[in-house]
């Protein structure tokens, strides 16, 4: 399913890592959170954490990595 949280997380990584488009990457993740069940969100938290880490927003990255582990 192209709208699954995992698919949105993969698209977010492509937007951020390949196309250098932080805004579109975060938009994909936010859309994924809108429709995901809580147990389906680790991929989204991890992807957003990687974006924040890449932007040197370490506190936000750590919070998202911690959420992904829960």
N, C-alpha and C positions, 0 to 999 in steps of 0.2 A: 504494500500500500504506500503510495507516494506521499501520503500525509501522516504516516506513522511517526512517532517521536524519533525513531532511529533514522528514518529517511530524512527528516528535517535536520537532525544533528549532522548527518553526512553532508547534506547540501550546505549547511552553515560552515562546515570545515572547508569545503571547496571555495565558497565565497571568501572566506578569510585567508586561507593559506595559498590559494592559487590565484584568485582574482583581486586580492588585497582590498576587499570591500567589507569593512567592519560593520557598517550599518545594515547591509543586506544579511550578513551572517547573524547578527543579533535579531533581526526581524524574523528570520526563519526559526530561531530558537523560541522567540516569544510566541509565535504561532503554534509551535509544537506544545508549549505549556498550556495554551488555551484549551486544547482538546485531549490532552493526555491524562490517563489515570495516574495517580501518584506513584504506583509501582512501575510505571513505564517511563519515568523521567530521568533515570541516571545518565543516559546518553546525552540528554539535553544539558544537564548540569555539568557534565564533564566537558562537553564542547564549549559551553559558555566560560567555564573555568579556564580552558586553554586560551580563549580569546583574551580574557582579563589578564592572564599571566603574560601573554605576548605584549600586552599594552602596559605592563609593569604595574598593574592594579592588583597587588599581591593579596591584600586583605579580601577583596571580592573573589579572587581566584580561589583562595583557601576555603572560603565559605562554600563556594560551589563544589569544590572537590569533596569537602566534608559531606555535603548534601548528597552527592553522587554515591558515596559509600554507605549512607544510611539506607 
